[in-house]
Amino acid sequence: MGWQIWLIISLFFFILEIATTGFMVFWFGIGGLAAMVTSLFTTSFTIQAFVFIVVSTLLLFATKPLVNKFTKKDEFVKTNAYSIEGKIGKVTKDIESVEGKGQIKVSGEVWSAKSYDDSFIPAGTEVEVVSLNGVKAIVKPFKNE
């Protein structure tokens, strides 16, 4: 197999790595480059394939602990609207759960709000955003401890 084929295989794996998030396919691209260099010295496909498999596998297992150290899989990053959960805001219009009225201002944004236990919360009270329910922030009075 010619060096051009191994170069194409390597490029395929590098492009595939860009399209994925796991940082695993990259090592097959490196293995392809090693096989490409090997093809310059031997025409044996068996030797070239062996070099490809060995280099890819060794790099994959040798770097897996390092990659796992720098990639956090269990950490959930709240984005967009959900980023206000847990933040402290101020009631701008009385929260009356019976009538479904109330507003808060949190992180510079005004949100419709409802108390988490259907209690009345007067304007000016500091509240903590417990969760979101559609477009309403579910809040509870903030107790500064």
C-alpha positions, 0 to 999 in steps of 0.5 A, a space after each residue: 500500500 502506498 504512502 498516499 493511502 496512509 496519508 488519506 487514512 490519517 487525514 480521515 481520522 483527523 477530520 473525524 476527530 474534529 467532528 467528535 468530542 471524545 479525543 480518541 480517534 486522533 491516535 488512529 490518525 497518528 497511527 496512520 502517519 506511522 504506517 505512512 512512514 513505514 510504507 517508505 521502507 517496506 511494501 508489506 501491507 502486513 507490516 504497515 497495518 501492524 505498525 498502524 494498529 500497535 502505534 494507535 493502540 499504545 498511544 490510546 492506552 498510554 494517554 487515556 489517563 492523561 486525557 481523562 484528567 483534563 476532560 471532566 465528564 460529570 460536570 454539568 454546566 448550566 447555560 442560557 435560562 438555567 444559569 439563573 438557578 441558585 442565584 439571588 434576585 429581588 422581587 420587583 412585583 409582589 409574588 402572589 401564587 393564587 393569582 399567578 402574579 409576581 416578578 423578580 430581577 436576577 442577573 439584570 433580567 426580569 422574570 415572571 416568578 412563583 414561590 416554591 411553596 405558594 406563599 406570598 412574597 412582597 416586593 423588595 424581598 431577596 429571593 433565591 431561584 430554586 428552579 425554572 418551570 417553563 418561563 417562570 422562576 420558582 423562588 424562595 425567600 433568601 435567608 442570609 446565613 
